[in-house]
Amino acid sequence: MQRRQLGDHDGGLEVSAQGLGCMGMSYAYGPADDQESIRVIHRALDSGVTLLDTADVYGPWTNEKLVGRAIADRREQVVLATKFGNEVDENGARTGRINGRPEYVRRCVDGSLRRLGIDHIDLCYQHRVDRDVPVAETFGALAELVQQGKVRHLGISEAAPETIRAAHAVHPITAVQTEYSLFSREPEDNGVLATARELGIGFVAYSPLGRGFLAGTIRSPQDLPEDDFRRTAPRFQGANFDRNLVVVDKVREIAERKGVTASQLALAWVLAQGADVVPIPGTKRLNYLEDNIGASDVQLSDEELAAIEAVAPVGVAVGERYPEQAMNTVHL
Ligand SMILES: NC(=O)c1ccc[n+]([C@@H]2O[C@H](COP(=O)([O-])OP(=O)(O)OC[C@H]3O[C@@H](n4cnc5c(N)ncnc54)[C@H](OP(=O)(O)O)[C@@H]3O)[C@@H](O)[C@H]2O)c1
């Protein structure tokens, strides 16, 4: 697997061209099998994937513990990224609030280190920006954690350009993480990608398969488990779902003509957006992992990129990507 460099601070952070999103192994997307998930992580590492993405809120806590178990003997092969900020109380329950207070940041990082069984976090993101705490305060606390050696690189997720600038002024940011796929091209329009590029910050594209929609295997909302987060996302509901599925099938036709899978085409499109962009597709299944890794060898010609653009221009997906309350926490 080829490598990419995230950011230019302190020499940047070298990672595999695509990472592995571990969220769905414990959270949001229905039942999962820990043993199989660990096999997926090991196969990813064997295949040259180095960047593993988790967060304290996934579970909460269980995803970090799972990732920690999986990497216990392979720490040196891993660039470990985790996140804090979707508040989790001391009993491990999600409160629904966002918390960027310095004392909370310190507690979170210590908790993540413990659960992951590691002595430093390679890339620590503020998961969501706290409207009530200036981002400079949050990043001031993070900068101290860098000085203490508990964290190597800093990141921020779902932040507006002015927030990214304010945080970067306190301590250089290595990666901005935002949803980015053929179904979520907002970063091209809202200044987030441009700001990251201007400041020398890498861009980590989360949900690069549109939360699985672009793979083409989800044919109806009823295909999703009862408690699956996606059932609450407007994009996956009712008439929105049907309209979005039409786009998915057009993308799939382009993939079929090229002899690749729909997932590979969707990931290759993200990879083609620039050497500073690193997608982190998520899966808990070996066969999906293998499929996604294959995307790293898929080159898209200008004609193919134009054909994709024609069926999936900016804003093509209908329906918000999060339910209303969660939408309020993105792009402050
Ligand atoms: N910063 C943030 O706020 C934020 C938000 C969301 C996610 N993330 C991170 O980004 C990572 C990736 O995002 P995501 O998991 O939400 O979305 P995604 O990568 O776009 O899609 C994941 C879904 O697609 C399915 N899938 C994966 N590969 C497939 C393939 N080759 N064929 C068919 N289906 C396939 C998975 O199924 P299975 O589950 O059955 O394997 C899963 O349901 C997460 O794991 C998490 O680490 C960050």
The ligand as an SDF file (V2000), in Angstrom:
LIG
                    3D

 48 52  0  0  0  0  0  0  0  0999 V2000
  -15.0820   12.1870   12.7410 N   0  0  0  0  0  0  0  0  0  0  0  0
  -16.3250   11.7490   12.7670 C   0  0  0  0  0  0  0  0  0  0  0  0
  -17.2240   12.4290   13.2420 O   0  0  0  0  0  0  0  0  0  0  0  0
  -16.6420   10.4070   12.1720 C   0  0  0  0  0  0  0  0  0  0  0  0
  -17.9670   10.0750   11.8770 C   0  0  0  0  0  0  0  0  0  0  0  0
  -18.2260    8.8260   11.3160 C   0  0  0  0  0  0  0  0  0  0  0  0
  -17.1910    7.9410   11.0570 C   0  0  0  0  0  0  0  0  0  0  0  0
  -15.9090    8.2910   11.3740 N   0  0  0  0  0  0  0  0  0  0  0  0
  -14.7850    7.3640   11.1280 C   0  0  0  0  0  0  0  0  0  0  0  0
  -14.7440    7.0510    9.7480 O   0  0  0  0  0  0  0  0  0  0  0  0
  -14.7380    5.6250    9.5790 C   0  0  0  0  0  0  0  0  0  0  0  0
  -15.4120    5.2570    8.2720 C   0  0  0  0  0  0  0  0  0  0  0  0
  -16.7140    5.7920    8.1910 O   0  0  0  0  0  0  0  0  0  0  0  0
  -18.0340    4.8950    8.2530 P   0  0  0  0  0  0  0  0  0  0  0  0
  -17.7080    3.5610    8.7800 O   0  0  0  0  0  0  0  0  0  0  0  0
  -19.0340    5.7350    8.9350 O   0  0  0  0  0  0  0  0  0  0  0  0
  -18.5220    4.8360    6.7520 O   0  0  0  0  0  0  0  0  0  0  0  0
  -18.0000    4.2020    5.3970 P   0  0  0  0  0  0  0  0  0  0  0  0
  -16.5860    3.8260    5.5130 O   0  0  0  0  0  0  0  0  0  0  0  0
  -18.4090    5.1500    4.3300 O   0  0  0  0  0  0  0  0  0  0  0  0
  -18.9360    2.9190    5.2620 O   0  0  0  0  0  0  0  0  0  0  0  0
  -18.9680    1.9040    6.2090 C   0  0  0  0  0  0  0  0  0  0  0  0
  -20.1140    0.9720    5.8760 C   0  0  0  0  0  0  0  0  0  0  0  0
  -19.9030    0.4470    4.5710 O   0  0  0  0  0  0  0  0  0  0  0  0
  -19.8750   -0.9580    4.6190 C   0  0  0  0  0  0  0  0  0  0  0  0
  -18.7990   -1.3700    3.7040 N   0  0  0  0  0  0  0  0  0  0  0  0
  -17.4700   -1.1030    3.8520 C   0  0  0  0  0  0  0  0  0  0  0  0
  -16.7890   -1.6140    2.8070 N   0  0  0  0  0  0  0  0  0  0  0  0
  -17.6850   -2.2020    2.0020 C   0  0  0  0  0  0  0  0  0  0  0  0
  -17.5700   -2.9030    0.7810 C   0  0  0  0  0  0  0  0  0  0  0  0
  -16.4030   -3.0740    0.1950 N   0  0  0  0  0  0  0  0  0  0  0  0
  -18.7220   -3.3980    0.2180 N   0  0  0  0  0  0  0  0  0  0  0  0
  -19.9180   -3.2240    0.8150 C   0  0  0  0  0  0  0  0  0  0  0  0
  -20.0820   -2.5530    1.9750 N   0  0  0  0  0  0  0  0  0  0  0  0
  -18.9680   -2.0460    2.5720 C   0  0  0  0  0  0  0  0  0  0  0  0
  -19.6020   -1.3420    6.0440 C   0  0  0  0  0  0  0  0  0  0  0  0
  -20.2230   -2.5720    6.3070 O   0  0  0  0  0  0  0  0  0  0  0  0
  -19.8610   -3.4880    7.5830 P   0  0  0  0  0  0  0  0  0  0  0  0
  -20.1070   -2.5980    8.7720 O   0  0  0  0  0  0  0  0  0  0  0  0
  -20.8390   -4.5830    7.4650 O   0  0  0  0  0  0  0  0  0  0  0  0
  -18.4610   -3.8990    7.4700 O   0  0  0  0  0  0  0  0  0  0  0  0
  -20.2350   -0.1830    6.8110 C   0  0  0  0  0  0  0  0  0  0  0  0
  -21.5980   -0.4530    7.0290 O   0  0  0  0  0  0  0  0  0  0  0  0
  -15.4440    5.1120   10.8290 C   0  0  0  0  0  0  0  0  0  0  0  0
  -15.1500    3.7530   11.0690 O   0  0  0  0  0  0  0  0  0  0  0  0
  -14.9170    6.0520   11.8880 C   0  0  0  0  0  0  0  0  0  0  0  0
  -13.6580    5.6030   12.3300 O   0  0  0  0  0  0  0  0  0  0  0  0
  -15.6240    9.5190   11.9150 C   0  0  0  0  0  0  0  0  0  0  0  0
  1  2  1  0
  2  3  2  0
  2  4  1  0
  4  5  1  0
  4 48  2  0
  5  6  2  0
  6  7  1  0
  7  8  2  0
  8  9  1  0
  8 48  1  0
  9 10  1  0
  9 46  1  0
 10 11  1  0
 11 12  1  0
 11 44  1  0
 12 13  1  0
 13 14  1  0
 14 15  2  0
 14 16  1  0
 14 17  1  0
 17 18  1  0
 18 19  2  0
 18 20  1  0
 18 21  1  0
 21 22  1  0
 22 23  1  0
 23 24  1  0
 23 42  1  0
 24 25  1  0
 25 26  1  0
 25 36  1  0
 26 27  1  0
 26 35  1  0
 27 28  2  0
 28 29  1  0
 29 30  1  0
 29 35  2  0
 30 31  1  0
 30 32  2  0
 32 33  1  0
 33 34  2  0
 34 35  1  0
 36 37  1  0
 36 42  1  0
 37 38  1  0
 38 39  2  0
 38 40  1  0
 38 41  1  0
 42 43  1  0
 44 45  1  0
 44 46  1  0
 46 47  1  0
M  CHG  2   8   1  16  -1
M  END
$$$$
